[in-house]
Amino acid sequence: MRLSRLLSILLLCCFSAVVIFAQRKVTPVDTSDELKIVTQEELKKIKARAKAEQEIADSLMRDSLKLDSIENANKVVRPLLMSATFGANIWDPLMRAFGQEYGGGELWAALNLKNRYIPVVELGFGMANSTPDEGNYTYKSKPAFYGKIGMNYNFMASKDPKYQFYLGIRAGWSAFKYDVTDITVNDGIWGHEAKFDILNQSSHATWGEIVAGLQVGLFRNFAMGWSFRYNFLFNVKDNPSSRVWYIPGFGKRDGKINVSVSLIYNLPLSKQEEIKNVMEDGSEPIESLPADTISLPADTIPERQRRVNEPDYASYVP
């Protein structure tokens, strides 16, 4: 009985020794990195790395927001006085060549302010010699001068000054004389036909225009322009014995739409500025480095793979 107890105790001791010995032979290769004991020095390195990564992420976020705002804030910095423009309206001479019974010629000049605001002065002359198909008279307007003044607003201010799309307004004035000749009147009682003239009628008129136009560069400083104009009268003087039919610079009294085609020469007055990125506060935009060129602090913790393949056996010695 006593012998059997001794044998049992001996077997139990042997089994315990084998288990303890086996536990000491287990290597940390299969253990997870999270279970590894971290020293105080490694903990400082982990915190430093996390802080550096957070600062880099915040910096990249700020740079991204600034770059987005820069894309929307690109400006073309223009001088105040960019150029003087001179043009000749060739529409009326062309129409007269094709048989139009009224018209004249026009020269105009403009100043380009920052490629956005364009004050304009237009000077010209007009005349008419028309016999309406169903009329009983001939209307003759002697050559008379007219003037217009106004402003264009260029919607392509950030583009090449040779190319413009604009809306504008004009105010015009003209004083002129006209004759109404070959007036034919039939006597309803006796059937006689009488003719007479109304000569040297004086008049003047003021009007406004709304202008929509386009200008396209041709070569060097030469360009061509087209515009459509909606005209509306402010005032016109009629005479007791006649009514004005044509107004120099305005066109036919009952007409509302006019067209102009111009040959243009641009005379530069200052050097054009380059395109710049300008922030709202006037500061220059920052230049951020690509993400793959950003380096972390040299004092970093060992990589996980190396720490697993080369464990610190000293830390596992009981």
C-alpha positions as CSV (number, residue, x, y, z in Angstrom):
1,M,0.0,0.0,0.0
2,R,2.8,2.3,1.0
3,L,4.7,1.3,-2.2
4,S,1.8,2.2,-4.5
5,R,1.5,5.7,-3.0
6,L,5.2,6.3,-3.6
7,L,4.9,5.2,-7.2
8,S,1.9,7.6,-7.7
9,I,3.7,10.5,-6.3
10,L,6.8,9.7,-8.4
11,L,4.7,9.6,-11.6
12,L,3.0,12.9,-10.8
13,C,6.4,14.6,-10.3
14,C,7.7,13.3,-13.6
15,F,4.6,14.5,-15.5
16,S,4.9,18.0,-13.9
17,A,8.6,18.2,-14.9
18,V,7.8,17.3,-18.5
19,V,5.1,20.0,-18.7
20,I,7.3,22.7,-17.2
21,F,10.2,21.7,-19.5
22,A,7.9,21.8,-22.6
23,Q,6.7,25.3,-21.7
24,R,10.2,26.6,-21.5
25,K,11.0,25.2,-25.0
26,V,8.1,27.1,-26.6
27,T,9.5,30.0,-28.8
28,P,7.8,33.4,-29.2
29,V,7.6,33.0,-33.0
30,D,4.0,32.1,-33.1
31,T,2.9,34.7,-30.5
32,S,1.2,37.8,-31.7
33,D,3.1,41.1,-31.7
34,E,0.5,42.6,-29.4
35,L,1.4,40.2,-26.6
36,K,5.1,41.0,-26.8
37,I,6.4,42.9,-23.8
38,V,7.2,46.6,-24.9
39,T,10.0,48.4,-23.2
40,Q,9.8,51.9,-22.0
41,E,12.1,53.1,-24.8
42,E,10.0,51.3,-27.5
43,L,6.9,52.9,-26.1
44,K,8.4,56.4,-26.5
45,K,9.2,55.5,-30.1
46,I,5.7,54.3,-30.8
47,K,4.2,57.5,-29.5
48,A,6.7,59.6,-31.5
49,R,5.8,57.8,-34.7
50,A,2.1,58.1,-34.1
51,K,2.4,61.8,-33.4
52,A,4.5,62.3,-36.6
53,E,2.0,60.4,-38.7
54,Q,-0.8,62.5,-37.3
55,E,1.0,65.8,-38.1
56,I,1.7,64.6,-41.6
57,A,-2.0,63.7,-42.1
58,D,-3.1,67.1,-40.8
59,S,-0.6,68.9,-43.0
60,L,-1.7,67.0,-46.1
61,M,-5.4,67.8,-45.3
62,R,-4.5,71.6,-44.9
63,D,-2.6,71.5,-48.2
64,S,-5.4,69.8,-50.0
65,L,-7.9,72.4,-48.8
66,K,-5.6,75.3,-49.8
67,L,-5.0,73.8,-53.3
68,D,-8.7,73.4,-53.8
69,S,-9.2,77.1,-52.9
70,I,-6.3,78.1,-55.2
71,E,-7.9,76.4,-58.2
72,N,-11.0,78.6,-57.6
73,A,-8.9,81.7,-57.0
74,N,-6.7,81.7,-60.2
75,K,-6.6,85.3,-61.5
76,V,-5.1,87.1,-64.4
77,V,-3.5,90.2,-63.0
78,R,-4.1,92.9,-65.6
79,P,-2.8,96.5,-65.8
80,L,-5.4,99.3,-65.5
81,L,-4.8,100.7,-69.0
82,M,-4.1,97.7,-71.4
83,S,-4.7,99.0,-74.9
84,A,-6.4,101.5,-77.2
85,T,-8.7,100.0,-79.9
86,F,-9.6,101.6,-83.2
87,G,-12.3,100.3,-85.5
88,A,-14.2,101.0,-88.7
89,N,-17.8,99.9,-89.2
90,I,-18.0,98.5,-92.7
91,W,-21.6,97.2,-92.5
92,D,-23.4,100.2,-94.0
93,P,-20.9,100.7,-96.9
94,L,-21.4,97.0,-97.8
95,M,-25.2,97.3,-97.6
96,R,-25.1,100.5,-99.7
97,A,-23.1,98.5,-102.3
98,F,-25.9,95.9,-102.4
99,G,-28.6,98.5,-102.9
100,Q,-29.5,99.7,-99.4
101,E,-31.0,103.2,-99.7
102,Y,-29.6,104.7,-96.5
103,G,-26.5,104.4,-94.4
104,G,-23.0,106.0,-94.1
105,G,-19.7,105.3,-92.4
106,E,-18.5,105.1,-88.8
107,L,-15.2,105.2,-87.0
108,W,-14.9,104.3,-83.3
109,A,-12.2,104.2,-80.5
110,A,-12.1,102.5,-77.2
111,L,-9.9,102.1,-74.1
112,N,-9.4,98.6,-72.6
113,L,-9.4,98.9,-68.8
114,K,-8.2,95.6,-67.1
115,N,-9.7,93.8,-70.1
116,R,-13.1,94.1,-68.4
117,Y,-14.4,97.7,-68.7
118,I,-14.2,99.3,-72.2
119,P,-15.5,102.9,-72.7
120,V,-16.3,103.6,-76.3
121,V,-16.8,106.6,-78.5
122,E,-18.3,106.3,-82.0
123,L,-18.4,109.0,-84.7
124,G,-19.9,108.8,-88.1
125,F,-22.1,110.2,-90.8
126,G,-25.3,109.0,-92.5
127,M,-27.5,109.9,-95.4
128,A,-30.6,108.6,-97.2
129,N,-32.2,108.7,-100.6
130,S,-35.3,106.4,-100.6
131,T,-38.5,106.2,-102.5
132,P,-40.9,103.8,-100.8
133,D,-42.5,101.2,-103.2
134,E,-46.0,102.3,-102.1
135,G,-45.1,105.9,-101.3
136,N,-45.8,109.1,-103.2
137,Y,-42.6,110.9,-102.2
138,T,-38.8,110.6,-102.1
139,Y,-37.0,111.1,-98.8
140,K,-33.6,112.6,-99.0
141,S,-31.4,113.1,-95.9
142,K,-28.3,115.2,-96.5
143,P,-25.0,113.8,-95.1
144,A,-25.0,114.6,-91.3
145,F,-22.7,113.7,-88.5
146,Y,-23.7,111.7,-85.3
147,G,-21.9,110.7,-82.1
148,K,-22.3,107.9,-79.6
149,I,-20.7,107.3,-76.2
150,G,-21.0,104.2,-74.0
151,M,-19.4,101.3,-72.2
152,N,-18.9,97.6,-72.9
153,Y,-18.4,94.9,-70.2
154,N,-16.2,92.0,-71.4
155,F,-17.3,88.6,-70.0
156,M,-13.9,87.1,-71.2
157,A,-11.8,89.3,-69.0
158,S,-9.4,86.4,-68.0
159,K,-8.8,85.4,-71.6
160,D,-6.7,86.8,-74.4
161,P,-7.6,90.5,-74.9
162,K,-7.9,89.8,-78.7
163,Y,-11.1,87.7,-77.9
164,Q,-14.0,89.4,-76.3
165,F,-17.7,88.7,-75.7
166,Y,-19.4,91.8,-74.3
167,L,-22.6,93.6,-73.5
168,G,-22.8,97.3,-73.6
169,I,-24.9,100.5,-73.7
170,R,-24.7,103.6,-75.9
171,A,-26.3,107.0,-76.0
172,G,-26.5,108.7,-79.4
173,W,-27.2,112.2,-80.7
174,S,-27.5,113.6,-84.2
175,A,-28.7,116.9,-85.9
176,F,-29.6,116.7,-89.6
177,K,-31.5,118.2,-92.4
178,Y,-33.7,116.4,-95.0
179,D,-35.9,117.0,-98.0
180,V,-39.2,115.4,-99.0
181,T,-39.4,115.7,-102.8
182,D,-41.7,114.5,-105.6
183,I,-44.8,114.5,-103.4
184,T,-47.7,113.5,-105.6
185,V,-51.2,114.4,-104.7
186,N,-54.3,113.4,-106.7
187,D,-57.3,115.7,-106.9
188,G,-60.3,113.5,-106.1
189,I,-62.7,115.9,-107.7
190,W,-61.1,116.9,-111.0
191,G,-58.6,114.0,-111.3
192,H,-55.6,116.3,-111.6
193,E,-52.2,115.2,-110.2
194,A,-50.1,117.8,-108.4
195,K,-46.5,117.5,-107.3
196,F,-44.6,119.6,-104.8
197,D,-41.5,119.5,-102.5
198,I,-40.8,120.2,-98.8
199,L,-37.2,121.3,-98.5
200,N,-34.6,122.2,-95.8
201,Q,-36.3,120.5,-92.9
202,S,-34.2,120.6,-89.7
203,S,-34.4,118.0,-87.0
204,H,-32.4,116.4,-84.2
205,A,-32.7,113.2,-82.2
206,T,-31.4,111.4,-79.2
207,W,-31.5,107.6,-78.6
208,G,-30.1,104.7,-76.6
209,E,-28.7,101.3,-77.7
210,I,-28.2,98.0,-76.0
211,V,-25.3,96.2,-77.6
212,A,-24.2,92.5,-77.7
213,G,-21.0,91.9,-79.5
214,L,-18.1,89.5,-80.2
215,Q,-14.5,90.2,-81.1
216,V,-12.1,87.7,-82.6
217,G,-8.3,88.1,-83.2
218,L,-7.1,87.7,-86.8
219,F,-3.3,88.2,-86.9
220,R,-0.9,90.3,-84.9
221,N,-2.9,93.2,-83.5
222,F,-5.7,93.1,-86.0
223,A,-9.2,91.7,-85.2
224,M,-12.7,91.6,-86.4
225,G,-15.9,92.3,-84.5
226,W,-19.7,91.8,-84.9
227,S,-22.4,93.4,-82.8
228,F,-26.2,93.5,-82.7
229,R,-28.0,96.6,-81.4
230,Y,-31.4,97.2,-80.0
231,N,-32.3,100.9,-80.5
232,F,-34.9,103.0,-78.7
233,L,-35.6,106.7,-79.2
234,F,-35.5,109.2,-76.4
235,N,-36.5,112.2,-78.5
236,V,-36.9,113.2,-82.2
237,K,-38.1,116.5,-83.6
238,D,-40.8,116.4,-86.2
239,N,-41.9,119.3,-88.4
240,P,-45.5,120.5,-88.9
241,S,-45.4,119.5,-92.6
242,S,-43.2,116.4,-92.5
243,R,-42.2,113.4,-90.4
244,V,-38.6,112.1,-90.0
245,W,-38.0,108.8,-91.7
246,Y,-34.3,108.3,-91.3
247,I,-31.9,109.3,-88.4
248,P,-28.1,109.2,-89.0
249,G,-26.5,106.7,-86.7
250,F,-29.9,105.3,-85.7
251,G,-31.2,104.0,-89.0
252,K,-34.9,104.0,-90.1
253,R,-37.0,105.6,-87.5
254,D,-39.4,102.6,-87.2
255,G,-36.4,100.2,-87.1
256,K,-35.3,98.6,-83.8
257,I,-32.4,96.3,-84.7
258,N,-29.1,97.3,-86.3
259,V,-26.0,95.3,-87.1
260,S,-22.4,96.4,-87.3
261,V,-19.3,94.6,-88.6
262,S,-15.9,96.2,-87.8
263,L,-12.3,95.9,-88.7
264,I,-10.3,96.5,-85.6
265,Y,-6.7,97.4,-84.6
266,N,-5.5,97.0,-81.0
267,L,-2.7,99.3,-79.9
268,P,-1.0,97.9,-76.7
269,L,-0.3,100.5,-74.1
270,S,1.2,98.3,-71.3
271,K,2.8,95.0,-70.9
272,Q,0.4,92.1,-70.1
273,E,0.9,90.5,-66.7
274,E,1.3,86.7,-66.3
275,I,-1.3,84.5,-64.7
276,K,-0.8,84.1,-61.0
277,N,-2.3,82.2,-58.2
278,V,-3.5,84.7,-55.6
279,M,-5.1,83.7,-52.3
280,E,-7.9,85.8,-50.8
281,D,-5.6,87.4,-48.3
282,G,-3.1,88.3,-51.0
283,S,-0.5,85.7,-49.9
284,E,1.3,83.4,-52.3
285,P,0.1,79.8,-52.3
286,I,2.2,77.2,-50.5
287,E,3.8,74.4,-52.4
288,S,3.3,71.0,-50.9
289,L,5.6,68.0,-51.5
290,P,4.3,64.8,-52.9
291,A,3.3,62.3,-50.3
292,D,6.0,59.8,-51.4
293,T,8.8,62.3,-50.6
294,I,7.7,62.9,-47.0
295,S,10.0,61.1,-44.5
296,L,9.2,60.1,-41.0
297,P,11.6,60.7,-38.1
298,A,14.8,58.6,-38.3
299,D,14.3,57.5,-34.7
300,T,11.6,54.9,-35.3
301,I,10.8,51.6,-33.7
302,P,11.9,48.3,-35.4
303,E,9.5,46.9,-38.0
304,R,7.0,44.3,-36.8
305,Q,8.4,41.6,-39.2
306,R,11.9,42.0,-38.0
307,R,10.8,41.9,-34.4
308,V,9.0,38.6,-35.0
309,N,11.8,36.9,-36.9
310,E,14.4,38.1,-34.4
311,P,12.8,37.9,-31.0
312,D,14.5,39.0,-27.9
313,Y,15.0,35.7,-26.1
314,A,16.4,37.4,-23.1
315,S,13.0,38.8,-22.3
316,Y,11.6,35.2,-22.0
317,V,14.2,33.9,-19.5
318,P,12.4,33.3,-16.3
